[in-house]
């Protein structure tokens, strides 16, 4: 499981929960199956670009800022483990 999938899924879950939405609610808002939402949140499945846009829109998140945040977290984790930064 890639670092990106794990962080992306974790952040989607955090935002969804903060918005008081269930996976089923998000599924209905995005027209993405609840089982796929579960797999995305657990980091076992990477959403397509289209589905990522749907999720961001449903959660009322600016996609560009969201992606930048994920990239910064990956870089931070990389710097911690590799000590090359």
N, C-alpha and C positions, 0 to 999 in steps of 0.2 A: 504494500500500500504506500503510495507516494506521500511525501510531506504535504504537497499542495492539496491533494484530495482530503487528507485528514484535517488540515486547517480550514479549508473551504467548508467542509461538512460541519465542523464544529462551530464555525461562525454563523452559518445558516441556522443551525439549531438554536444558538444563543439569541439571535435576532428574532426568530420565530417565537421562542418562549417569552422573550421580552414584550412581544406584541400580543401575548395571550392567545396564540393560535396553536391548534393541534396540527399534527401532520395531515390529518384529514381536511382541516380547514385550508391549509396551504395547497393541498392537492386540488381542492375545488377551485381555489383562486387562480391556479396556474394551469389546470388541465393536465397535470402530471400525476401519474398514479401514486397513491400513498406508499406503496411498496418501493417505488423508485425514490420518493422523498426520503424514506427511511435509509435506503442504501446510500444515497448522497450524503445524508447527515452522518452516517457511520463511517464514511470514507471508503466504502467499497465500490462506489460507482461515481464516475465523473460526469456531471451534466453536460449536455451539448451547449454550445453557445446560445442557441435559441432558448433552451430551458433555463440557463443561467439568467438570461434577460427576463424571462417570465418570473422567476423567483425574486429577482431584485425588484421588479416592478410591484409584485404582490406584497413584498416586505417594505416597500417604500424606501429603498436604498439606492443611492447613486452608484451605478455599476462601476464607473471608473475609479471613484474613491474607494470603493469596496475592494476592487482588485489591487489597488496600490497598497492598501492596508495588509492584505494577505501577503503580497510580495515582501513588504517590510518585515513581517513576522518571520517569513522563511529566511530572509537574510540575517535577521537577528539570531535565529536558531542556528543557522550555518556558522555564524561568527563564534557563537558559544562553543560549538563542537569542534570546529576546525582550527580556531585561533589564528586564522589567516587574515583577519580584518584589522 
